[in-house]
Amino acid sequence: MMITPLHRFRDIERKPEYLQPEKCVPPPSRASLGTMWFIRDGCGIACAVVTWMLVFYADFVVLLVMLVPSRDYVYSVINGTLFNTLAFLALASHFRAMLTDPGAVPKGNATKEFIESLQLKPGQVVYKCPKCCSIKPDRAHHCSVCKRCIRKMDHHCPWVNNCVGENNQKYFVLFTMYIALISLHALIMVGFHFLYCFEEDWTKCSSFSPPTTVILLILLCFEALLFLIFTSVMFGTQVHSICTDETGIERLKNQKPTWVKISGWEGMKLAFGGAFSLGWFNPFSNLNCESPGPAEAVPAAPASAIMTQEEIEQFLARDVPVQVLNE
């Protein structure tokens, strides 16, 4: 296989031990892999727990401080049902975004057998990650927290304790949307409640004492305003990335597209798993679009142009810098 220095690459890994084929342990079989995906990162777990606690705090203030003491039964039922439905969908979206494989490339698949199965043409460029010893598909990036290469990785979000990639971007978008909606809803209810309490006796507008009521409402107001701004920006950023078919990392690196862009409405349908329907807003629906695996990222070559065994071994065992990205 001819590897020339003309190809552009970044942060070349020069340590020869990363390029030795015996260092790449073949990935486990699909039958031995569990279905649970969970990142054991202390910071991410703490952020995820804080996220749930803040939603529960908002629900506590909305129900026990504003709605239950209200004399308007219809107002309390409608707003209580709407707020709790949105909060449930937000937490369900967070749960799916956190526990869904974002598109991890099989670890340790840079083996002789796997490269032979790709049927590479002589001179064809492939990328090998020196950190997880994987053959990287196009648009895959290595995450130092997940310790895996992730297909179409946008960024690693500590609030969901996971990377945002091609398999869980829908759930992350829904999470930001529902959090923004409950934050806006809480702000509106806090405003109405303050007006109501100013017109009535403060002792009658809440089951708590007036100072406690004011403190709880002010804290909720700050929380809702902060998360409304933050999640609205993230929601807009993610929708823009989907519509332009450009991830956050690709935009940050000003990476020129080497792929056929699927932008606009078609990009939204691909990210959300099909044509527009109520399933787009359902965090429990699975994506219908199957992404190509790493083996499909490189087109097959004619039998006459397939790399020889000697060329494959030279690629795996080279001690000089080759097309190896250290990301």
C-alpha positions in Angstrom: 0.0 0.0 0.0 1.5 3.4 -1.0 1.3 6.0 1.7 2.5 9.3 0.5 3.2 12.5 2.6 0.9 14.5 0.2 -2.2 13.5 2.2 -3.2 16.0 4.8 -3.3 14.7 8.4 -3.2 16.3 11.9 -1.3 15.4 15.1 0.5 12.4 13.8 1.2 9.7 16.4 4.9 8.8 16.1 5.1 6.1 18.7 5.7 2.9 16.9 4.0 0.7 19.5 0.6 2.1 18.4 1.2 0.8 14.9 2.0 -2.8 15.8 -0.7 -5.3 14.8 -0.2 -7.4 17.9 -1.2 -4.4 20.1 -4.7 -4.4 18.4 -6.8 -7.0 20.2 -9.7 -8.1 17.9 -13.1 -6.6 19.0 -15.5 -8.9 20.9 -18.2 -10.6 19.0 -21.7 -9.0 18.9 -23.1 -11.9 20.9 -20.8 -11.0 23.8 -21.6 -7.3 23.8 -24.3 -6.0 26.2 -26.9 -3.6 25.1 -26.3 -1.1 27.9 -24.1 2.0 27.1 -23.0 4.0 30.1 -19.9 6.2 30.5 -18.3 5.9 33.9 -17.1 9.5 34.3 -17.4 11.1 37.7 -18.0 14.6 36.4 -20.6 13.5 33.9 -22.5 11.4 36.4 -22.5 14.3 38.8 -23.8 16.7 36.1 -26.5 14.2 35.1 -27.6 13.8 38.7 -27.7 17.6 39.2 -29.8 17.9 36.0 -32.5 15.5 37.4 -32.4 17.2 40.8 -33.0 20.7 39.2 -36.0 19.3 37.3 -37.4 17.8 40.4 -36.9 21.1 42.3 -38.8 22.9 39.6 -41.6 20.4 39.8 -41.7 20.7 43.6 -42.0 24.5 43.4 -44.6 24.5 40.6 -46.8 21.9 42.3 -46.6 22.7 46.0 -45.9 26.4 46.0 -48.0 27.6 43.0 -50.6 25.1 41.8 -51.8 23.2 44.9 -52.6 26.3 46.9 -54.4 27.9 44.0 -58.2 28.4 44.2 -58.6 27.9 40.5 -58.9 24.1 40.1 -59.0 24.2 36.3 -55.8 26.4 36.1 -54.0 24.1 38.5 -55.0 20.9 36.6 -54.1 22.2 33.1 -50.8 23.7 34.1 -49.8 20.8 36.4 -50.5 18.3 33.7 -48.7 20.3 31.0 -45.7 20.9 33.1 -45.3 17.4 34.3 -45.8 16.0 30.8 -43.0 18.2 29.4 -40.8 17.4 32.4 -41.3 13.7 31.9 -40.5 13.9 28.3 -37.4 16.0 29.1 -36.1 13.4 31.6 -36.9 10.5 29.2 -35.0 12.3 26.4 -32.1 12.8 28.8 -32.2 9.1 29.8 -32.1 8.0 26.1 -29.3 10.5 25.2 -27.2 9.2 28.1 -27.7 5.5 27.6 -27.7 5.3 23.8 -24.6 4.3 22.0 -23.8 7.6 20.1 -22.1 5.6 17.3 -19.0 4.1 18.7 -16.6 2.5 16.3 -15.7 -1.1 17.3 -12.6 -1.0 19.5 -9.5 -2.8 18.3 -10.7 -3.5 14.8 -7.5 -2.4 13.2 -6.5 -6.0 12.7 -5.0 -7.8 9.7 -8.3 -9.8 9.1 -10.5 -6.7 9.3 -8.3 -4.7 6.8 -8.3 -7.7 4.5 -12.1 -7.7 4.6 -12.2 -4.0 3.5 -10.6 -4.9 0.1 -8.6 -1.7 -0.1 -7.1 -0.4 -3.3 -3.3 0.2 -3.4 -2.8 3.8 -2.3 -6.2 4.2 -0.8 -6.2 6.2 2.5 -7.5 4.8 5.7 -7.2 6.2 9.1 -6.2 4.3 12.2 -6.8 5.7 15.7 -3.8 5.1 17.9 -5.7 5.4 21.1 -8.5 2.8 20.6 -6.7 0.9 17.8 -9.6 1.3 15.4 -10.0 1.9 11.7 -11.9 5.2 11.7 -14.8 5.8 9.3 -15.1 9.2 7.6 -16.2 12.0 10.0 -15.4 9.9 13.1 -13.5 11.5 16.0 -11.9 10.2 19.1 -13.5 11.2 22.5 -11.0 11.3 25.4 -13.9 10.9 27.9 -15.7 8.0 26.2 -12.3 6.6 25.1 -13.9 5.6 21.8 -14.1 6.9 18.2 -17.6 8.2 17.6 -19.2 8.5 14.2 -20.4 12.1 13.4 -19.4 13.2 16.9 -20.7 16.7 17.5 -19.4 17.2 21.1 -19.2 15.5 24.5 -21.8 16.8 26.8 -21.3 16.3 30.5 -24.9 17.1 31.3 -26.0 13.9 29.5 -22.7 12.1 30.4 -22.2 11.0 26.8 -21.1 12.1 23.4 -23.6 13.5 21.0 -23.3 11.5 17.8 -25.3 10.1 14.9 -27.2 7.6 17.0 -28.4 9.9 19.9 -28.5 13.4 18.4 -32.3 13.2 18.2 -32.6 12.5 21.9 -30.2 15.3 22.8 -32.2 17.8 20.6 -35.5 16.6 22.3 -33.8 17.1 25.7 -32.8 20.7 25.0 -36.2 21.4 23.5 -38.3 20.1 26.4 -36.0 21.7 29.0 -36.4 25.0 27.2 -40.2 24.6 27.1 -40.6 23.7 30.9 -38.3 26.6 31.7 -40.4 29.0 29.7 -43.6 27.5 31.2 -42.2 27.9 34.8 -41.2 31.6 34.1 -44.7 32.4 32.9 -46.3 30.7 36.0 -43.9 32.5 38.4 -44.9 35.8 36.8 -48.6 35.1 37.2 -48.1 33.8 40.7 -46.3 37.0 41.8 -49.1 39.1 40.4 -51.7 37.0 42.2 -49.9 37.2 45.5 -49.4 41.0 45.2 -53.2 41.4 44.7 -54.1 38.9 47.5 -52.8 38.1 50.9 -49.4 36.4 50.7 -50.5 34.0 53.4 -53.3 32.7 51.2 -51.4 32.3 48.0 -49.0 29.6 49.3 -48.9 26.8 51.8 -45.4 28.1 52.9 -44.6 31.3 54.8 -44.2 34.4 52.6 -40.4 34.7 53.0 -40.0 31.0 52.1 -42.3 31.4 49.1 -40.4 34.4 47.8 -37.1 32.6 48.1 -38.4 29.4 46.4 -39.9 31.4 43.5 -36.8 33.6 43.0 -34.6 30.5 42.9 -36.9 28.9 40.4 -37.0 32.1 38.3 -33.2 32.2 38.1 -32.9 28.5 37.3 -35.6 28.7 34.6 -34.1 31.8 33.0 -30.6 30.3 33.0 -31.7 27.0 31.4 -34.0 28.7 29.0 -31.1 30.6 27.5 -28.7 27.8 27.6 -30.9 25.1 26.1 -32.4 27.4 23.5 -28.9 28.2 22.2 -28.0 24.5 22.2 -31.3 23.5 20.5 -30.7 26.1 17.8 -27.0 25.0 17.4 -28.0 21.4 17.0 -30.8 22.1 14.5 -28.3 24.2 12.5 -25.7 21.4 12.5 -28.3 18.9 11.3 -29.6 21.2 8.5 -26.1 22.0 7.3 -24.8 18.5 7.8 -21.8 19.8 9.7 -21.0 18.7 13.3 -19.7 21.0 15.9 -16.2 19.6 15.7 -16.1 19.9 11.9 -17.3 23.5 12.1 -14.7 24.3 14.9 -11.9 22.9 12.8 -13.2 24.5 9.6 -13.0 21.1 8.0 -13.7 21.0 4.3 -16.4 18.5 3.5 -15.2 15.3 1.9 -18.7 13.7 2.0 -21.9 14.3 0.1 -23.9 16.7 2.3 -27.5 15.8 3.2 -28.7 19.2 4.4 -32.0 20.9 5.1 -35.2 18.9 5.5 -33.5 15.7 4.4 -31.0 16.1 7.1 -33.7 16.5 9.7 -35.5 13.3 8.4 -32.2 11.4 8.6 -31.4 12.6 12.2 -35.0 11.9 13.5 -35.5 8.6 11.8 -37.9 9.2 8.9 -40.6 11.5 7.5 -42.1 14.1 9.8 -44.5 12.6 12.4 -45.3 12.7 16.1 -42.5 10.1 16.4 -40.0 13.0 16.0 -41.1 14.3 19.4 -41.2 10.9 21.1 -38.0 10.0 23.0 -39.1 6.3 23.2 -39.2 5.8 19.4 -36.1 4.2 17.9 -34.3 5.6 14.9 -35.2 3.7 11.7 -32.2 4.8 9.7 -29.3 2.5 10.1 -25.9 4.1 9.6 -23.2 2.3 7.7 -20.7 0.4 9.8 -17.0 1.0 9.7 -16.5 -1.7 7.1 -18.9 0.1 4.8 -17.1 3.4 5.2 -14.5 2.3 2.6 -15.8 1.1 -0.9 -14.8 -2.3 -2.1 -12.2 -2.6 -4.8 -12.0 -5.0 -7.7 -10.3 -8.2 -7.1 -7.4 -7.2 -9.3 -6.7 -4.1 -7.2 -7.0 -5.6 -3.7 -4.0 -5.1 -1.4 -1.7 -8.0 -1.0 -0.9 -9.7 2.4 2.5 -8.1 2.4 1.1 -4.6 1.9 -1.4 -5.0 4.7 1.4 -6.2 7.1 3.5 -3.2 6.1 0.6 -0.9 6.9 0.0 -2.4 10.3 3.7 -2.6 11.3 5.1 0.6 9.9 7.3 2.6 12.4 7.1 5.8 10.5 4.3 8.4 10.5 1.4 7.3 8.3 -2.2 8.4 8.0 -2.8 8.1 11.8 -5.0 10.7 13.4 -4.5 11.5 17.1 -7.8 13.0 18.0 
